[in-house]
Amino acid sequence: MNWYIKSLVLLLVTFMLSPSMASAAVDQFEVILWKAEAQVWESLDITISAVDKNGEIVTDYTWDILVFSESDSQAEFPTVLSENSYSFTTANEWSVKFENAVKFKNSWLQDLYVYDLNDENILWVAEVTITEKEVLKDVEISILSPENGVTLWKSNVTVSGTTQKNYQVRILLNNEQDYFTTSNGDGVFEKELEGLQEWANSIQAFILDADNQQIGESDKIDVKINSKSPDFKKLTINPTGEVETWSEITIELVSNTGLSDVQIILDDIITKLEEGKDWIYNGTTKAPGTAGEYPIDILLKDEFANETQERWVETLVVVPAPELEAGPEEEPKQDLEAAEEIIEEVIIPDELDLKVRDIKVTELKTKSILTWKELSDAESYNIYKKTGDNTVTLIESVQEARYEITITGEEIKYEDFAIKAVGKTSSWETIQWNLSEMTKVKTGPEMYILMILAAMMLSGWFFFVKWKAA
């Protein structure tokens, strides 16, 4: 009797675990293609669920299914369905979605069959209308940035434009280098291009279809790249050789065309040169009033803030001007003090007031502002910074009686600055006064020092009070 009961139980368990029993609750498959109509070669998503007679998902279906199209034998399936079969697992929760799962190659009403491999009576047929793919031609595409003919100061640029939404865009640089991107849901595309060549470049955009065929093109735009600093080529001084004090000299400099600022610095006097012919900049100045050898420095800037500085590119040799021949009558003698006064009048005429006075420093959070009394006889002011025990360096020439110095770094720092006023006499001789007194200007933050000093004073007062109380 016990043997009979055990055999009966074993038979029931085997029968219940058989595939036909495990799937007995499954009545059919629910297949969703997510679209009623699609175009040839358009990818469609598929969702397959095992359901019972009431349309409820069967929560224990873990068997194999067969997926195929009877109407389109050329239909293309993804790798997971490449063998036209799939095994359900508990991870699917008995409903699985395949994205971009099928592409029909032929137009018409196409079908998709899903079978249970263990029971051919459990199946489902889904249908979708496939139409011929629309052939697009001459689709509009345009480049919005950069603008045609613009000149840029770096060798990379971001190209942006508009076209059909969600399409692939090819950008061609200089007819040889390809970049690819995709337009977004608003039809906007953007791509950074690198390695543009110095000076002339061409950029054109193309829109591509699903077969990577060109279906539209933009106008070609030209972009110029000027990423190099100005190139100094030649400086010519006339007259050549030795020149006399206070004599007029002309200067010719050869560099890139179209520079925004070309300067020469001679004896701390800045002279701006103007472009005449392409590449050639001209200007005039006066030789210094004291004999000697003077270095000539140059400063070149373009409109993109590229800058070239060259020091001592030429040396100007200045000799004393010959003295006038004495007249027939002997000139009256003058004492040394009177002679010195005459010399002083020649160098700094009484008619000019070029003495810098009333220098003030205003310290702000991010900068220090240096101001002084404005002089009506001054055409400009040269700003100097102390760079050694006995040396100063010209850092800039300004037109107004004001100069701003940016406060940088974390270290507390004060530096010495001085000013020279520059003017011209009635005979157009350039004159500059002696350096003003040195003024200390803060060029680094001091908040930390103030806090430390305050803390030291407070702690000292605290210990002094405690000591007195004891």
VOGUNU-55087 format. One line per field, with one value per residue (C-alpha): y, x negated, z negated; residue number from 1; chain; residue in three letters. Coordinates in steps of 0.05 Angstrom, whole numbers, plus 5000, padded with zeros to 4 digits. Layout:
REM VOGUNU-55087
py	[Y; ...]
px	[X; ...]
pz	[Z; ...]
k	[NUM; ...]
c	[A; ...]
r	[Ala; ...]
REM end
This chain:
REM VOGUNU-55087
py	[5000; 5049; 5032; 5047; 5115; 5135; 5114; 5154; 5217; 5211; 5204; 5266; 5308; 5287; 5303; 5372; 5391; 5373; 5431; 5422; 5430; 5489; 5527; 5501; 5569; 5605; 5616; 5661; 5714; 5788; 5821; 5897; 5929; 6000; 6027; 6014; 6039; 6044; 6054; 6004; 5993; 6031; 5997; 5975; 5957; 5891; 5874; 5800; 5778; 5708; 5716; 5672; 5668; 5730; 5770; 5769; 5759; 5688; 5697; 5630; 5625; 5610; 5571; 5582; 5620; 5625; 5694; 5703; 5739; 5696; 5753; 5782; 5729; 5784; 5818; 5834; 5817; 5838; 5792; 5769; 5743; 5726; 5652; 5670; 5643; 5668; 5637; 5671; 5678; 5700; 5765; 5782; 5781; 5742; 5803; 5825; 5886; 5885; 5955; 5966; 5893; 5885; 5919; 5900; 5904; 5902; 5946; 5917; 5890; 5850; 5800; 5777; 5707; 5686; 5611; 5570; 5520; 5467; 5479; 5504; 5520; 5577; 5634; 5706; 5744; 5819; 5860; 5926; 5966; 5979; 6035; 6055; 6101; 6174; 6197; 6264; 6310; 6379; 6382; 6450; 6454; 6517; 6537; 6592; 6597; 6616; 6671; 6671; 6710; 6716; 6715; 6675; 6676; 6601; 6537; 6505; 6527; 6502; 6496; 6500; 6502; 6478; 6424; 6367; 6340; 6274; 6268; 6253; 6312; 6310; 6370; 6376; 6417; 6441; 6388; 6333; 6324; 6295; 6307; 6274; 6294; 6287; 6341; 6342; 6343; 6417; 6406; 6439; 6408; 6427; 6400; 6425; 6425; 6422; 6432; 6489; 6514; 6582; 6633; 6607; 6549; 6525; 6491; 6458; 6416; 6359; 6322; 6246; 6196; 6128; 6099; 6153; 6184; 6260; 6292; 6365; 6412; 6480; 6539; 6536; 6586; 6613; 6623; 6654; 6634; 6682; 6647; 6670; 6732; 6788; 6775; 6829; 6831; 6896; 6965; 7022; 7089; 7151; 7185; 7126; 7125; 7181; 7232; 7299; 7315; 7339; 7322; 7292; 7218; 7176; 7103; 7048; 6980; 6918; 6867; 6834; 6876; 6902; 6907; 6947; 6977; 6987; 7025; 7041; 7062; 7108; 7140; 7122; 7159; 7118; 7134; 7101; 7081; 7080; 7031; 7062; 7007; 6936; 6909; 6976; 7023; 7093; 7148; 7206; 7225; 7267; 7244; 7251; 7317; 7283; 7249; 7174; 7106; 7091; 7023; 7020; 6972; 6953; 6930; 6898; 6880; 6852; 6855; 6787; 6810; 6772; 6811; 6813; 6851; 6859; 6896; 6930; 6915; 6975; 7024; 7099; 7136; 7209; 7260; 7333; 7383; 7430; 7496; 7559; 7602; 7661; 7730; 7786; 7814; 7776; 7752; 7775; 7724; 7694; 7663; 7588; 7596; 7636; 7586; 7530; 7568; 7577; 7503; 7486; 7531; 7495; 7426; 7445; 7511; 7556; 7553; 7480; 7453; 7379; 7367; 7310; 7326; 7308; 7233; 7192; 7117; 7088; 7015; 6973; 6899; 6877; 6936; 6998; 7064; 7114; 7186; 7253; 7325; 7332; 7376; 7418; 7418; 7342; 7301; 7235; 7204; 7147; 7097; 7065; 7008; 6999; 6934; 6940; 6981; 7034; 7014; 7029; 6999; 7034; 6992; 7035; 7104; 7134; 7196; 7210; 7225; 7157; 7086; 7022; 6964; 6897; 6863; 6791; 6730; 6711; 6740; 6810; 6855; 6929; 6956; 7024; 7064; 7131; 7177; 7222; 7275; 7283; 7346; 7386; 7456; 7508; 7483; 7412; 7385; 7327; 7342; 7299; 7319; 7279; 7220; 7235; 7211; 7136; 7115; 7049; 7014; 6950; 6895; 6836; 6824; 6843; 6816; 6758; 6802; 6848; 6788; 6762; 6829; 6837; 6768; 6782; 6847; 6815; 6757; 6804; 6847; 6784; 6758; 6828; 6832; 6763; 6781; 6845; 6807; 6757]
px	[5000; 4944; 4910; 4974; 4983; 4911; 4916; 4980; 4950; 4888; 4931; 4972; 4910; 4879; 4944; 4950; 4878; 4885; 4883; 4955; 4979; 4932; 4961; 5031; 5054; 5026; 5080; 5043; 4991; 5005; 4959; 4954; 4916; 4930; 4947; 5005; 4964; 4890; 4843; 4797; 4734; 4763; 4746; 4806; 4809; 4842; 4873; 4891; 4932; 4958; 5032; 5088; 5160; 5178; 5121; 5081; 5006; 4986; 4934; 4899; 4886; 4812; 4812; 4788; 4824; 4816; 4820; 4823; 4859; 4896; 4912; 4841; 4787; 4735; 4756; 4696; 4692; 4641; 4587; 4630; 4681; 4633; 4651; 4725; 4731; 4728; 4730; 4772; 4740; 4765; 4726; 4774; 4832; 4867; 4870; 4811; 4800; 4751; 4731; 4717; 4735; 4759; 4750; 4795; 4762; 4826; 4887; 4957; 4996; 4943; 4953; 4912; 4925; 4907; 4913; 4901; 4848; 4879; 4952; 4967; 5038; 5013; 4998; 5012; 5010; 4996; 5003; 4975; 4982; 4914; 4909; 4854; 4804; 4812; 4754; 4729; 4691; 4661; 4675; 4658; 4597; 4560; 4500; 4516; 4448; 4394; 4413; 4386; 4321; 4307; 4236; 4223; 4163; 4159; 4155; 4219; 4291; 4360; 4406; 4481; 4541; 4611; 4643; 4695; 4700; 4667; 4625; 4551; 4509; 4441; 4395; 4338; 4276; 4232; 4261; 4222; 4239; 4307; 4345; 4412; 4467; 4543; 4596; 4639; 4714; 4715; 4674; 4611; 4542; 4475; 4405; 4336; 4284; 4210; 4146; 4167; 4109; 4079; 4116; 4167; 4215; 4280; 4338; 4400; 4456; 4496; 4559; 4559; 4617; 4620; 4577; 4524; 4544; 4538; 4606; 4588; 4528; 4515; 4479; 4404; 4376; 4305; 4270; 4202; 4158; 4106; 4079; 4007; 3977; 3957; 3892; 3839; 3799; 3759; 3748; 3717; 3695; 3682; 3633; 3587; 3525; 3514; 3569; 3566; 3601; 3673; 3672; 3733; 3729; 3777; 3790; 3815; 3835; 3855; 3903; 3971; 4024; 4084; 4052; 4092; 4033; 3960; 3914; 3841; 3810; 3750; 3722; 3786; 3827; 3882; 3895; 3952; 3942; 3998; 4005; 3996; 3987; 4003; 3952; 3916; 3925; 3897; 3887; 3842; 3811; 3754; 3685; 3670; 3639; 3579; 3524; 3516; 3539; 3613; 3647; 3712; 3766; 3829; 3898; 3946; 4020; 4074; 4150; 4151; 4105; 4046; 3984; 3911; 3858; 3787; 3734; 3673; 3688; 3646; 3598; 3604; 3538; 3549; 3493; 3493; 3519; 3464; 3458; 3476; 3417; 3405; 3423; 3373; 3388; 3367; 3427; 3431; 3408; 3458; 3444; 3454; 3521; 3549; 3522; 3555; 3621; 3615; 3601; 3661; 3705; 3683; 3698; 3761; 3789; 3825; 3887; 3898; 3923; 3905; 3892; 3936; 3965; 4022; 4013; 4067; 4080; 4150; 4151; 4211; 4225; 4197; 4155; 4117; 4129; 4072; 4093; 4058; 4071; 4088; 4039; 4064; 3995; 3988; 4006; 3996; 3968; 3917; 3926; 3864; 3854; 3793; 3759; 3693; 3654; 3637; 3681; 3751; 3789; 3840; 3904; 3956; 3972; 4041; 4078; 4116; 4090; 4111; 4083; 4114; 4072; 4106; 4096; 4076; 4050; 4055; 3990; 3992; 3953; 3938; 3898; 3870; 3897; 3877; 3904; 3874; 3914; 3901; 3915; 3894; 3865; 3891; 3838; 3867; 3808; 3827; 3811; 3819; 3810; 3769; 3800; 3849; 3837; 3846; 3915; 3928; 3989; 4021; 4020; 4036; 4091; 4078; 4139; 4102; 4048; 4100; 4135; 4069; 4050; 4118; 4114; 4045; 4067; 4129; 4091; 4037; 4090; 4123; 4059; 4042; 4109; 4100; 4030; 4054; 4111; 4062]
pz	[5000; 4982; 5047; 5086; 5053; 5066; 5140; 5148; 5117; 5162; 5224; 5206; 5193; 5260; 5296; 5264; 5281; 5354; 5405; 5426; 5354; 5339; 5397; 5390; 5365; 5426; 5478; 5527; 5536; 5538; 5589; 5595; 5653; 5626; 5695; 5742; 5802; 5816; 5874; 5907; 5866; 5807; 5741; 5699; 5625; 5605; 5538; 5527; 5466; 5447; 5427; 5405; 5431; 5391; 5422; 5356; 5359; 5338; 5283; 5290; 5365; 5377; 5442; 5513; 5568; 5644; 5677; 5753; 5810; 5860; 5907; 5912; 5912; 5916; 5851; 5808; 5734; 5681; 5654; 5595; 5646; 5701; 5696; 5695; 5625; 5554; 5484; 5431; 5362; 5295; 5306; 5362; 5313; 5369; 5414; 5456; 5500; 5559; 5581; 5656; 5663; 5734; 5801; 5859; 5928; 5969; 5971; 5959; 5900; 5863; 5807; 5747; 5717; 5646; 5629; 5567; 5588; 5542; 5563; 5633; 5612; 5569; 5617; 5639; 5704; 5706; 5769; 5792; 5857; 5889; 5941; 5987; 5954; 5971; 6015; 5990; 6036; 6029; 5954; 5925; 5881; 5861; 5818; 5768; 5734; 5749; 5798; 5868; 5875; 5800; 5774; 5710; 5663; 5647; 5690; 5666; 5676; 5658; 5719; 5707; 5753; 5768; 5811; 5806; 5735; 5716; 5779; 5787; 5807; 5841; 5835; 5885; 5868; 5924; 5971; 5936; 5863; 5841; 5776; 5759; 5712; 5707; 5705; 5642; 5634; 5652; 5715; 5686; 5695; 5665; 5672; 5652; 5707; 5690; 5728; 5773; 5814; 5807; 5849; 5900; 5885; 5917; 5880; 5910; 5878; 5909; 5885; 5894; 5897; 5864; 5920; 5910; 5976; 5982; 5987; 5976; 5969; 5939; 5970; 5963; 5913; 5908; 5841; 5830; 5772; 5743; 5681; 5685; 5653; 5700; 5736; 5733; 5797; 5805; 5774; 5815; 5785; 5827; 5824; 5816; 5775; 5724; 5713; 5678; 5613; 5621; 5696; 5729; 5748; 5789; 5774; 5819; 5791; 5831; 5799; 5810; 5843; 5805; 5735; 5685; 5649; 5670; 5622; 5616; 5550; 5552; 5489; 5452; 5505; 5539; 5613; 5650; 5722; 5775; 5832; 5900; 5950; 5931; 5881; 5874; 5814; 5811; 5759; 5738; 5672; 5643; 5624; 5549; 5527; 5496; 5536; 5526; 5551; 5543; 5553; 5592; 5568; 5606; 5587; 5638; 5624; 5668; 5660; 5625; 5568; 5596; 5577; 5596; 5556; 5581; 5541; 5568; 5641; 5663; 5630; 5643; 5637; 5618; 5623; 5600; 5650; 5676; 5640; 5680; 5701; 5656; 5682; 5692; 5623; 5562; 5523; 5451; 5401; 5354; 5287; 5277; 5242; 5300; 5351; 5314; 5315; 5390; 5400; 5355; 5398; 5461; 5432; 5394; 5421; 5372; 5415; 5397; 5331; 5330; 5257; 5231; 5163; 5115; 5126; 5091; 5084; 5075; 5054; 5074; 5065; 5132; 5155; 5135; 5171; 5179; 5193; 5196; 5215; 5289; 5327; 5385; 5417; 5415; 5477; 5441; 5378; 5376; 5319; 5290; 5240; 5197; 5218; 5182; 5132; 5184; 5243; 5266; 5325; 5369; 5367; 5402; 5429; 5413; 5435; 5370; 5301; 5276; 5277; 5250; 5222; 5213; 5145; 5158; 5122; 5049; 5024; 4993; 5039; 5047; 5106; 5124; 5182; 5212; 5266; 5320; 5356; 5431; 5471; 5531; 5538; 5586; 5635; 5629; 5590; 5544; 5471; 5410; 5337; 5287; 5252; 5198; 5128; 5118; 5093; 5059; 5088; 5063; 5115; 5069; 5017; 4944; 4908; 4878; 4847; 4817; 4786; 4758; 4729; 4697; 4667; 4639; 4608; 4578; 4548; 4520; 4486; 4457; 4426; 4400; 4364; 4333; 4310; 4277; 4242; 4214]
k	[1; 2; 3; 4; 5; 6; 7; 8; 9; 10; 11; 12; 13; 14; 15; 16; 17; 18; 19; 20; 21; 22; 23; 24; 25; 26; 27; 28; 29; 30; 31; 32; 33; 34; 35; 36; 37; 38; 39; 40; 41; 42; 43; 44; 45; 46; 47; 48; 49; 50; 51; 52; 53; 54; 55; 56; 57; 58; 59; 60; 61; 62; 63; 64; 65; 66; 67; 68; 69; 70; 71; 72; 73; 74; 75; 76; 77; 78; 79; 80; 81; 82; 83; 84; 85; 86; 87; 88; 89; 90; 91; 92; 93; 94; 95; 96; 97; 98; 99; 100; 101; 102; 103; 104; 105; 106; 107; 108; 109; 110; 111; 112; 113; 114; 115; 116; 117; 118; 119; 120; 121; 122; 123; 124; 125; 126; 127; 128; 129; 130; 131; 132; 133; 134; 135; 136; 137; 138; 139; 140; 141; 142; 143; 144; 145; 146; 147; 148; 149; 150; 151; 152; 153; 154; 155; 156; 157; 158; 159; 160; 161; 162; 163; 164; 165; 166; 167; 168; 169; 170; 171; 172; 173; 174; 175; 176; 177; 178; 179; 180; 181; 182; 183; 184; 185; 186; 187; 188; 189; 190; 191; 192; 193; 194; 195; 196; 197; 198; 199; 200; 201; 202; 203; 204; 205; 206; 207; 208; 209; 210; 211; 212; 213; 214; 215; 216; 217; 218; 219; 220; 221; 222; 223; 224; 225; 226; 227; 228; 229; 230; 231; 232; 233; 234; 235; 236; 237; 238; 239; 240; 241; 242; 243; 244; 245; 246; 247; 248; 249; 250; 251; 252; 253; 254; 255; 256; 257; 258; 259; 260; 261; 262; 263; 264; 265; 266; 267; 268; 269; 270; 271; 272; 273; 274; 275; 276; 277; 278; 279; 280; 281; 282; 283; 284; 285; 286; 287; 288; 289; 290; 291; 292; 293; 294; 295; 296; 297; 298; 299; 300; 301; 302; 303; 304; 305; 306; 307; 308; 309; 310; 311; 312; 313; 314; 315; 316; 317; 318; 319; 320; 321; 322; 323; 324; 325; 326; 327; 328; 329; 330; 331; 332; 333; 334; 335; 336; 337; 338; 339; 340; 341; 342; 343; 344; 345; 346; 347; 348; 349; 350; 351; 352; 353; 354; 355; 356; 357; 358; 359; 360; 361; 362; 363; 364; 365; 366; 367; 368; 369; 370; 371; 372; 373; 374; 375; 376; 377; 378; 379; 380; 381; 382; 383; 384; 385; 386; 387; 388; 389; 390; 391; 392; 393; 394; 395; 396; 397; 398; 399; 400; 401; 402; 403; 404; 405; 406; 407; 408; 409; 410; 411; 412; 413; 414; 415; 416; 417; 418; 419; 420; 421; 422; 423; 424; 425; 426; 427; 428; 429; 430; 431; 432; 433; 434; 435; 436; 437; 438; 439; 440; 441; 442; 443; 444; 445; 446; 447; 448; 449; 450; 451; 452; 453; 454; 455; 456; 457; 458; 459; 460; 461; 462; 463; 464; 465; 466; 467; 468; 469; 470]
c	[A; A; A; A; A; A; A; A; A; A; A; A; A; A; A; A; A; A; A; A; A; A; A; A; A; A; A; A; A; A; A; A; A; A; A; A; A; A; A; A; A; A; A; A; A; A; A; A; A; A; A; A; A; A; A; A; A; A; A; A; A; A; A; A; A; A; A; A; A; A; A; A; A; A; A; A; A; A; A; A; A; A; A; A; A; A; A; A; A; A; A; A; A; A; A; A; A; A; A; A; A; A; A; A; A; A; A; A; A; A; A; A; A; A; A; A; A; A; A; A; A; A; A; A; A; A; A; A; A; A; A; A; A; A; A; A; A; A; A; A; A; A; A; A; A; A; A; A; A; A; A; A; A; A; A; A; A; A; A; A; A; A; A; A; A; A; A; A; A; A; A; A; A; A; A; A; A; A; A; A; A; A; A; A; A; A; A; A; A; A; A; A; A; A; A; A; A; A; A; A; A; A; A; A; A; A; A; A; A; A; A; A; A; A; A; A; A; A; A; A; A; A; A; A; A; A; A; A; A; A; A; A; A; A; A; A; A; A; A; A; A; A; A; A; A; A; A; A; A; A; A; A; A; A; A; A; A; A; A; A; A; A; A; A; A; A; A; A; A; A; A; A; A; A; A; A; A; A; A; A; A; A; A; A; A; A; A; A; A; A; A; A; A; A; A; A; A; A; A; A; A; A; A; A; A; A; A; A; A; A; A; A; A; A; A; A; A; A; A; A; A; A; A; A; A; A; A; A; A; A; A; A; A; A; A; A; A; A; A; A; A; A; A; A; A; A; A; A; A; A; A; A; A; A; A; A; A; A; A; A; A; A; A; A; A; A; A; A; A; A; A; A; A; A; A; A; A; A; A; A; A; A; A; A; A; A; A; A; A; A; A; A; A; A; A; A; A; A; A; A; A; A; A; A; A; A; A; A; A; A; A; A; A; A; A; A; A; A; A; A; A; A; A; A; A; A; A; A; A; A; A; A; A; A; A; A; A; A; A; A; A; A; A; A; A; A; A; A; A; A; A; A; A; A; A; A; A; A; A; A; A; A; A; A; A; A; A; A; A; A]
r	[Met; Asn; Trp; Tyr; Ile; Lys; Ser; Leu; Val; Leu; Leu; Leu; Val; Thr; Phe; Met; Leu; Ser; Pro; Ser; Met; Ala; Ser; Ala; Ala; Val; Asp; Gln; Phe; Glu; Val; Ile; Leu; Trp; Lys; Ala; Glu; Ala; Gln; Val; Trp; Glu; Ser; Leu; Asp; Ile; Thr; Ile; Ser; Ala; Val; Asp; Lys; Asn; Gly; Glu; Ile; Val; Thr; Asp; Tyr; Thr; Trp; Asp; Ile; Leu; Val; Phe; Ser; Glu; Ser; Asp; Ser; Gln; Ala; Glu; Phe; Pro; Thr; Val; Leu; Ser; Glu; Asn; Ser; Tyr; Ser; Phe; Thr; Thr; Ala; Asn; Glu; Trp; Ser; Val; Lys; Phe; Glu; Asn; Ala; Val; Lys; Phe; Lys; Asn; Ser; Trp; Leu; Gln; Asp; Leu; Tyr; Val; Tyr; Asp; Leu; Asn; Asp; Glu; Asn; Ile; Leu; Trp; Val; Ala; Glu; Val; Thr; Ile; Thr; Glu; Lys; Glu; Val; Leu; Lys; Asp; Val; Glu; Ile; Ser; Ile; Leu; Ser; Pro; Glu; Asn; Gly; Val; Thr; Leu; Trp; Lys; Ser; Asn; Val; Thr; Val; Ser; Gly; Thr; Thr; Gln; Lys; Asn; Tyr; Gln; Val; Arg; Ile; Leu; Leu; Asn; Asn; Glu; Gln; Asp; Tyr; Phe; Thr; Thr; Ser; Asn; Gly; Asp; Gly; Val; Phe; Glu; Lys; Glu; Leu; Glu; Gly; Leu; Gln; Glu; Trp; Ala; Asn; Ser; Ile; Gln; Ala; Phe; Ile; Leu; Asp; Ala; Asp; Asn; Gln; Gln; Ile; Gly; Glu; Ser; Asp; Lys; Ile; Asp; Val; Lys; Ile; Asn; Ser; Lys; Ser; Pro; Asp; Phe; Lys; Lys; Leu; Thr; Ile; Asn; Pro; Thr; Gly; Glu; Val; Glu; Thr; Trp; Ser; Glu; Ile; Thr; Ile; Glu; Leu; Val; Ser; Asn; Thr; Gly; Leu; Ser; Asp; Val; Gln; Ile; Ile; Leu; Asp; Asp; Ile; Ile; Thr; Lys; Leu; Glu; Glu; Gly; Lys; Asp; Trp; Ile; Tyr; Asn; Gly; Thr; Thr; Lys; Ala; Pro; Gly; Thr; Ala; Gly; Glu; Tyr; Pro; Ile; Asp; Ile; Leu; Leu; Lys; Asp; Glu; Phe; Ala; Asn; Glu; Thr; Gln; Glu; Arg; Trp; Val; Glu; Thr; Leu; Val; Val; Val; Pro; Ala; Pro; Glu; Leu; Glu; Ala; Gly; Pro; Glu; Glu; Glu; Pro; Lys; Gln; Asp; Leu; Glu; Ala; Ala; Glu; Glu; Ile; Ile; Glu; Glu; Val; Ile; Ile; Pro; Asp; Glu; Leu; Asp; Leu; Lys; Val; Arg; Asp; Ile; Lys; Val; Thr; Glu; Leu; Lys; Thr; Lys; Ser; Ile; Leu; Thr; Trp; Lys; Glu; Leu; Ser; Asp; Ala; Glu; Ser; Tyr; Asn; Ile; Tyr; Lys; Lys; Thr; Gly; Asp; Asn; Thr; Val; Thr; Leu; Ile; Glu; Ser; Val; Gln; Glu; Ala; Arg; Tyr; Glu; Ile; Thr; Ile; Thr; Gly; Glu; Glu; Ile; Lys; Tyr; Glu; Asp; Phe; Ala; Ile; Lys; Ala; Val; Gly; Lys; Thr; Ser; Ser; Trp; Glu; Thr; Ile; Gln; Trp; Asn; Leu; Ser; Glu; Met; Thr; Lys; Val; Lys; Thr; Gly; Pro; Glu; Met; Tyr; Ile; Leu; Met; Ile; Leu; Ala; Ala; Met; Met; Leu; Ser; Gly; Trp; Phe; Phe; Phe; Val; Lys; Trp; Lys; Ala; Ala]
REM end
